[in-house]
Amino acid sequence: MSLIITQDCINCDMCEPECPNEAIAMGKSIYEIDTALCTECEGYYDSPACIAVCPLDCIEPLN
């Protein structure tokens, strides 16, 4: 499983430092999640840390 960041991202930098897998990085215009690295924080937290800190709720599961 993996997460994605939608175009609603405002580059607030809240999510990147929370990722234990270093799967979040700045893309061309918004932060992006490397789906090969994202584990939705399994083994680290009970739920994805990036979702918990995102002020706009713009991080969602990849369909």
MARLUM-370128 format. One record per atom (N, C-alpha, C, O): z, x, y; residue in three letters. Coordinates in steps of 0.2 Angstrom, whole numbers, padded with zeros to 4 digits, always signed. Atoms other than C-alpha are relative to their C-alpha. Layout:
// residues N
ZXYala;...
//
This chain:
// residues 63
+0000+0004-0006met;+0000+0000+0000met;+0000+0004+0006met;+0002+0010+0006met;+0001-0004-0006ser;-0003+0005+0018ser;+0001-0005+0006ser;+0000-0011+0005ser;+0000+0004-0007leu;-0001-0001+0036leu;-0006+0002+0004leu;-0008+0008+0004leu;+0005-0002-0005ile;-0013-0001+0050ile;+0003-0002+0007ile;+0007-0006+0008ile;-0002+0001-0007ile;-0010-0001+0069ile;-0006-0004+0003ile;-0012-0001+0003ile;+0005+0004-0003thr;-0020-0015+0078thr;-0002+0003+0007thr;+0002+0007+0010thr;+0003-0002-0007gln;-0030-0013+0095gln;+0005-0002+0005gln;+0005+0000+0011gln;-0005+0002-0005asp;-0014-0021+0104asp;+0004+0006+0001asp;+0008+0006+0006asp;-0004-0006-0001cys;-0006-0003+0103cys;-0001+0002+0007cys;-0006+0002+0010cys;+0000-0002-0007ile;-0001+0003+0120ile;+0002+0008+0000ile;+0004+0010+0006ile;-0002-0007+0000asn;+0003+0021+0114asn;+0007+0002+0003asn;+0008+0007+0007asn;-0006-0001-0002cys;+0021+0020+0117cys;+0004+0006-0003cys;+0009+0008-0001cys;-0003-0006+0003asp;+0025+0034+0105asp;+0007-0002-0004asp;+0010+0003-0005asp;-0006+0002+0004met;+0039+0024+0096met;-0001+0001-0007met;+0004+0003-0011met;+0001+0000+0007cys;+0031+0024+0079cys;-0001+0007-0003cys;+0002+0009-0009cys;+0002-0006+0002glu;+0025+0042+0077glu;+0006+0004-0003glu;+0006+0007-0009glu;-0005-0004+0002pro;+0042+0051+0076pro;+0004-0003-0006pro;+0008+0000-0009pro;-0004+0003+0005glu;+0049+0038+0064glu;-0003+0000-0007glu;+0001-0001-0012glu;+0004-0001+0007cys;+0036+0041+0050cys;+0003+0006-0004cys;+0002+0011-0002cys;-0002-0006+0004pro;+0044+0051+0036pro;-0005+0004-0003pro;-0004+0009-0006pro;+0006-0003+0003asn;+0027+0055+0029asn;-0005+0003+0005asn;-0010+0006+0003asn;+0005-0003-0005glu;+0019+0061+0045glu;-0007-0003+0000glu;-0012+0000+0001glu;+0006+0003+0000ala;+0006+0048+0043ala;-0003-0003+0006ala;-0009-0005+0006ala;+0002+0003-0007ile;+0005+0042+0061ile;-0002+0006+0005ile;+0002+0010+0006ile;+0002-0005-0005ala;-0005+0052+0074ala;-0004-0003+0005ala;-0007-0009+0004ala;+0004+0003-0005met;-0014+0049+0090met;-0008+0000-0002met;-0010+0006-0004met;+0007+0000+0001gly;-0032+0044+0087gly;-0004+0000+0006gly;-0002+0003+0011gly;+0004+0000-0006lys;-0046+0042+0099lys;+0003-0004+0006lys;+0003-0001+0012lys;-0003+0004-0006ser;-0038+0028+0110ser;+0007-0002-0002ser;+0011-0004+0003ser;-0006+0003+0002ile;-0023+0022+0100ile;+0003+0004-0006ile;-0001+0008-0009ile;-0003-0004+0006tyr;-0011+0029+0087tyr;-0003-0003-0006tyr;-0005-0009-0007tyr;+0003+0002+0006glu;-0018+0028+0069glu;+0004+0002-0006glu;+0008+0007-0005glu;-0004-0002+0006ile;-0010+0028+0052ile;-0005+0002-0006ile;-0010-0001-0007ile;+0004-0003+0006asp;-0018+0039+0038asp;+0002-0004-0006asp;+0008-0003-0009asp;-0001+0004+0006thr;-0019+0027+0024thr;+0002+0004-0007thr;+0005+0001-0011thr;-0002-0004+0006ala;-0018+0041+0011ala;+0007+0003+0000ala;+0009+0004-0005ala;-0007-0002-0001leu;-0001+0046+0018leu;+0005-0005+0000leu;+0011-0004-0002leu;-0005+0005-0002cys;+0007+0030+0022cys;+0002-0003-0007cys;-0002-0005-0011cys;-0003+0003+0006thr;+0019+0023+0008thr;+0004-0006+0002thr;+0008-0008-0002thr;-0004+0005-0003glu;+0027+0010+0020glu;+0007+0002-0001glu;+0012-0003-0002glu;-0006-0003+0000cys;+0042+0021+0019cys;+0004-0001-0006cys;+0010+0000-0007cys;-0003+0000+0006glu;+0045+0018+0001glu;+0004+0006-0002glu;+0001+0012-0002glu;-0004-0006+0002gly;+0059+0030-0005gly;+0004+0003+0006gly;+0008+0007+0005gly;-0003-0003-0006tyr;+0065+0033+0013tyr;+0004-0006+0003tyr;+0010-0005+0004tyr;-0004+0005-0003tyr;+0070+0016+0020tyr;-0002-0007-0004tyr;-0006-0007-0008tyr;+0001+0006+0003asp;+0071-0002+0015asp;-0006-0004+0002asp;-0009-0008-0002asp;+0006+0003-0003ser;+0057-0007+0026ser;-0004+0005+0004ser;-0001+0010+0006ser;+0004-0005-0004pro;+0043+0002+0036pro;+0004+0001+0007pro;+0005-0004+0011pro;-0004-0002-0006ala;+0052+0011+0050ala;-0005-0001+0006ala;-0002-0003+0012ala;+0004+0001-0006cys;+0037+0010+0062cys;-0001-0007+0002cys;-0001-0008+0008cys;+0000+0007-0002ile;+0036-0009+0061ile;+0007-0002+0004ile;+0007-0005+0008ile;-0007+0001-0003ala;+0055-0009+0065ala;+0000+0002+0008ala;+0004-0001+0012ala;+0000-0003-0007val;+0052+0001+0081val;-0005-0002+0005val;-0005-0001+0011val;+0006+0002-0004cys;+0036-0006+0087cys;+0002-0006+0005cys;+0003-0011+0003cys;-0002+0005-0004pro;+0039-0016+0103pro;-0005-0006+0001pro;-0004-0011+0003pro;+0006+0005+0000leu;+0022-0026+0101leu;-0001-0003-0006leu;-0006-0007-0007leu;+0002+0003+0006asp;+0022-0030+0083asp;-0007+0001-0002asp;-0010-0003-0004asp;+0007-0001+0001cys;+0005-0022+0082cys;-0001+0005-0007cys;-0007+0007-0007cys;+0001-0004+0006ile;+0008-0013+0065ile;+0000-0006-0006ile;+0005-0009-0006ile;+0000+0005+0005glu;+0003-0024+0050glu;-0003+0003-0007glu;-0006+0008-0007glu;+0003-0002+0007pro;-0002-0022+0031pro;-0007+0000+0000pro;-0011-0004+0003pro;+0007-0001+0001leu;-0019-0016+0027leu;-0002-0005-0005leu;+0001-0005-0011leu;+0002+0006+0004asn;-0028-0031+0019asn;-0005+0003-0005asn;-0007-0001-0010asn;
//
